[in-house]
Amino acid sequence: MRSVQITRFGGPEVLDVVDLPDPVPGDGEQLFDISSAGVIFADTHHRLSSN
């Protein structure tokens, strides 16, 4: 699966797109297929203000 990881402090430029193995649900868990997700201004603003 494709994922965005934050491994260091900084603004949006530190967001890294990486490929990870598909997760495997455990007992009593459900796995959902998400094709897209949104990022709102508050998310990017929080990244900028945490430096």
Sine and cosine of phi, psi and omega as CSV:
sin_phi,cos_phi,sin_psi,cos_psi,sin_omega,cos_omega
0.00,0.00,0.43,-0.90,0.05,-1.00
-1.00,-0.05,0.67,-0.74,-0.06,-1.00
-0.62,-0.78,0.41,-0.91,0.12,-0.99
-0.95,-0.30,0.81,-0.58,-0.01,-1.00
-0.88,-0.47,0.56,-0.83,0.10,-0.99
-0.90,-0.43,0.94,-0.35,-0.07,-1.00
-0.92,-0.39,0.02,1.00,0.01,-1.00
-0.43,-0.90,0.26,-0.96,0.02,-1.00
-0.96,0.27,0.50,-0.87,0.05,-1.00
0.52,-0.85,-0.09,-1.00,0.00,-1.00
-1.00,0.09,-0.34,-0.94,-0.03,-1.00
-0.86,0.52,-0.35,0.94,-0.02,-1.00
-0.93,0.37,-0.24,0.97,0.02,-1.00
-1.00,-0.05,0.04,1.00,0.06,-1.00
-0.97,0.23,0.88,-0.48,-0.04,-1.00
-0.94,-0.34,0.77,-0.64,0.08,-1.00
-1.00,0.04,0.83,-0.56,-0.03,-1.00
-0.74,-0.68,0.38,-0.93,0.10,-0.99
-0.99,-0.17,0.77,-0.64,0.00,-1.00
-0.82,-0.57,0.37,-0.93,0.08,-1.00
-0.91,0.42,0.49,-0.87,0.03,-1.00
-0.89,0.45,0.70,-0.72,0.03,-1.00
-0.93,0.35,0.46,-0.89,0.03,-1.00
-0.89,-0.46,0.86,-0.50,-0.02,-1.00
-0.94,0.34,0.58,-0.81,0.06,-1.00
-1.00,0.03,-0.08,-1.00,0.03,-1.00
-0.86,0.51,0.75,-0.66,0.02,-1.00
0.97,0.23,0.12,0.99,0.01,-1.00
-0.95,-0.31,0.36,-0.93,0.00,-1.00
-0.83,-0.56,0.68,-0.73,0.05,-1.00
-0.97,-0.25,0.80,-0.60,0.01,-1.00
-0.94,-0.34,0.62,-0.79,0.06,-1.00
-1.00,-0.06,0.94,-0.35,0.02,-1.00
-0.97,-0.24,0.86,-0.51,-0.04,-1.00
-1.00,-0.01,-0.38,0.93,0.04,-1.00
-0.36,-0.93,0.38,-0.92,0.03,-1.00
-0.57,-0.82,0.52,-0.85,-0.03,-1.00
-0.99,-0.16,0.42,-0.91,0.12,-0.99
-0.86,-0.51,0.83,-0.55,-0.02,-1.00
-0.99,-0.14,0.23,-0.97,-0.05,-1.00
-0.82,0.57,-0.63,0.78,-0.02,-1.00
-0.86,0.51,-0.57,0.82,0.04,-1.00
-0.90,0.44,-0.73,0.68,-0.01,-1.00
-0.94,0.34,-0.59,0.81,0.01,-1.00
-0.90,0.44,-0.66,0.75,0.03,-1.00
-0.87,0.49,-0.65,0.76,0.02,-1.00
-0.90,0.44,-0.65,0.76,-0.03,-1.00
-0.93,0.36,-0.58,0.82,-0.10,-1.00
-1.00,0.05,-0.05,1.00,0.00,-1.00
-1.00,-0.08,0.18,0.98,0.03,-1.00
-0.96,0.27,0.00,0.00,0.00,0.00
